[in-house]
C-alpha cells in the first residue's frame, strides 16, 4: 500500500498510469478512458480500460484491476517494492536509498530474512548429515545407486534428513523462536502441541528462489515411507507455484540458448543438467502453474516439455501444452522411448543411454502438434466414434495455433494421419472457431450490472462527492440502509473509508474486497462521469429507506397470514399500521 507521505505515495502521485501501461499495451483513447487488448488474458477485442483521472485500470473480461503498481506487479511478476522502483524509473523519479520503512514492513522483512537464514542453516545441517552420519551413509549408497557421485551431491546441494524426529529441531531451537520454526515449515506441531521435524529419513533437495537463496526443500523418502515425495509447505518465503527448481542456475543458459527443457522432478533436472544441458528446470510435481510459466517467460518463450511417460505425466504434458500456448510459448514435446519394457523418465534414460542420446532426442523432439497426433493415433480409429473422439481431443489445441496458414497445414496433416476427410475436419474447425468467437463476445460477465442504478449512483457519489461524502456515509450507516443490497460489501468498505476522512483510493478499498465485489466497484467507477448533487443523494437514500420499510412490511404481512390466531397478531397488526404510515410519509 502506498502510505501517505511514503516514497511509494510520491511515485503514485507523479506517475501517469496511462504512460506506464502504454509501455506494455497499445492504448487507444475512447471517451474519457483508454482501452486496449488485455495483457492478462487472450482476447481479440479490447476489454481492458485505463482511467486517466482515477489512475486505475480494469479488465472487463478477466476482472483484473488496480492501480499503476498492481499493474506492474502483475506484468512483471514482482512484489510491491520492486513495482514502485520500476514505476519510479519509468517516470524518471529519483529513488531514495532504502532506509526507514513502516514498522510492519520492517518486521516482515526481518522475519523473511530470518527464515532465509534458517533455511541456509538447515541446508548445511542436511548436507552434513549426509556426509558424516551412519544413516547418511545408507542415503549416500542409495544416491550412488542412482548414479549420483560425491561431485554431483556437492554440486546440487543434496542432503539428508535423519530419522530421529527432532534432530533438525534441536539444532535450530538454540537460535530461533518456536513460532518462527513452525512458520518455516521445517518443523511441524503435533496434536499435543509438541514440535517435530517435518522431514524424516529423507533425501533432501534444496529448492532455491530465482536469486539462489534456499527457500524450501523437496524430499524423497529413503525407504518405502509415504508419501514418496514431501515438500515444504507454503511459507512467507516460498510459494510453490512461483518457483521452478533449478531456475536460479538455469536462467543464464536459458536466456543464452533461448529455450528451456521442462521436466517433472528434481532427479530429472539434475540428470539433465549433469548431461551438460544447463537450461533445464523442474516444475516439482506434475502441475505446472501459471506464475511458473510467466517466470520462465521472462527468459524464453520456447520450451521442450519432457515429463514422465506415465499416465499422470501424459496428462500433465497435455495440460502444460495448453497453459504454455496460452502464454504464447513455442512448445515441443519430448516423449522418450521405452527402454526394454521400462517407461523412461529423463533420469533413467540418461543413465541407460547416455547424455549424447538424450541430447539427440532433445534435438529431434517434435512440435507439440506431432506429439498430440501421435497420442490421438493411439485411440481406436477404426470406428467413426473413435475418430470423433480423437478429433475432439485435438481440436482445442489446433484452435490455439495463432497463425492461420500453420493451422491449415496442421489440419491437412491431421486429416491424413487420422484418415479423416479433410472437408469434415475443416468444417469442424470453422464451427469451433465460430463458437469461440461468439463465446468471446458474450464472455465478459459484467458483475456491476447486478447492482441497481441507485446503488451505482450512491457508490459513485461516495467515491467522488467530496462535499457531502461524509454526510452520505453517515446516513447510509445509521439506517443500515445498504444491508441486503447486492453491493452491501462494497458499501461497507466505502463507508468505513469515507468516515475515516482519508482520500478515497479505489485500489486500496478494492484490496479489502473479495474479487467479485472489487470487480463490481471497478466496473461502476468506469461508467461515464455524472455530477452528483446532495438532492440526488437524498432521493437515493429515500428510495433505500422505502425499500427497507417495504421489506419489513412484506415480512409482517407474511407473519400475519401464517399465524392468524397467534398471540402476537395484535402486535403484528400494529406494526403493520406503523409501517404503512411511514411509507406514506416517505413518499
Ligand atoms: Zn483481462
Boltz pocket constraint, residues with backbone or C-beta under 6 A from the ligand:
constraints:
  - pocket:
      binder: B
      contacts: [[A, 38], [A, 39], [A, 40], [A, 41], [A, 48], [A, 59], [A, 60], [A, 61], [A, 62], [A, 63], [A, 64]]
      max_distance: 6.0
